[in-house]
Amino acid sequence: MTVTIRFLPDNKTVQAKVGEPLLEVARRAGVSIPTGCMMGSCHACEVELNDQPVCSCITAVPPSETEIQVDLYSDEAW
């Protein structure tokens, strides 16, 4: 099953398979998500997936009947 992922604020869209790592999907879309520990502990890669905060380094594309939105927000401390 494939779903449409929309990366905000750049408004880039890409098709992704359910279960595909979110960081790989972002790279394929040309979107850069900063990373740190790659284990979900440091939260450097935190984004909002359908308005819920997640660490993209440990998150896979969930099943969805609609488009999934990933909001990239920046933290000036990083």
C-alpha positions as CSV (number, residue, x, y, z in Angstrom):
1,M,0.0,0.0,0.0
2,T,1.3,3.5,-0.9
3,V,0.3,6.8,0.7
4,T,1.0,10.4,-0.2
5,I,3.3,12.2,2.1
6,R,3.3,16.1,2.1
7,F,6.3,17.8,3.7
8,L,5.5,21.3,5.1
9,P,6.4,24.1,4.9
10,D,8.1,23.3,1.6
11,N,4.9,21.7,0.3
12,K,6.8,18.8,-1.3
13,T,4.9,15.6,-1.9
14,V,6.1,12.0,-2.5
15,Q,4.6,8.6,-2.6
16,A,5.8,6.2,0.1
17,K,5.1,2.6,1.1
18,V,3.6,1.8,4.4
19,G,6.4,0.8,6.8
20,E,9.1,2.7,4.9
21,P,11.4,4.8,7.2
22,L,10.3,8.4,7.3
23,L,13.9,9.7,7.0
24,E,14.3,7.7,3.7
25,V,11.1,9.2,2.4
26,A,12.2,12.7,3.3
27,R,15.6,12.2,1.6
28,R,13.9,10.9,-1.6
29,A,11.6,14.0,-1.6
30,G,14.7,16.3,-1.3
31,V,13.8,17.3,2.3
32,S,16.5,17.5,4.9
33,I,15.6,16.5,8.5
34,P,18.4,17.1,11.0
35,T,19.4,14.0,13.0
36,G,21.4,13.4,16.1
37,C,21.5,10.1,18.0
38,M,19.4,8.1,15.5
39,M,17.7,6.3,18.4
40,G,14.9,8.8,19.2
41,S,16.5,10.0,22.4
42,C,17.8,13.5,21.5
43,H,14.7,14.6,19.5
44,A,16.9,16.4,16.9
45,C,14.8,14.8,14.2
46,E,11.4,15.6,15.8
47,V,8.7,16.5,13.3
48,E,4.9,16.6,13.4
49,L,3.2,13.7,11.7
50,N,-0.4,14.6,11.3
51,D,-0.1,17.1,14.2
52,Q,1.6,14.5,16.5
53,P,5.2,14.9,17.5
54,V,7.4,12.0,16.4
55,C,11.1,11.3,16.1
56,S,11.6,10.7,12.4
57,C,14.7,8.5,12.9
58,I,12.5,5.8,14.5
59,T,9.2,6.4,12.7
60,A,7.8,4.4,9.7
61,V,5.1,5.6,7.3
62,P,1.8,4.6,8.9
63,P,-1.2,3.3,6.9
64,S,-3.6,6.1,5.9
65,E,-6.6,6.5,3.8
66,T,-5.7,10.2,3.3
67,E,-2.6,12.2,2.7
68,I,-0.1,12.3,5.5
69,Q,1.4,15.7,6.5
70,V,4.8,16.0,8.0
71,D,5.5,19.4,9.4
72,L,9.2,20.3,9.7
73,Y,9.7,22.9,12.3
74,S,13.0,24.3,13.4
75,D,14.5,24.6,16.8
76,E,17.1,27.3,16.9
77,A,19.0,25.4,19.6
78,W,19.9,22.7,17.0
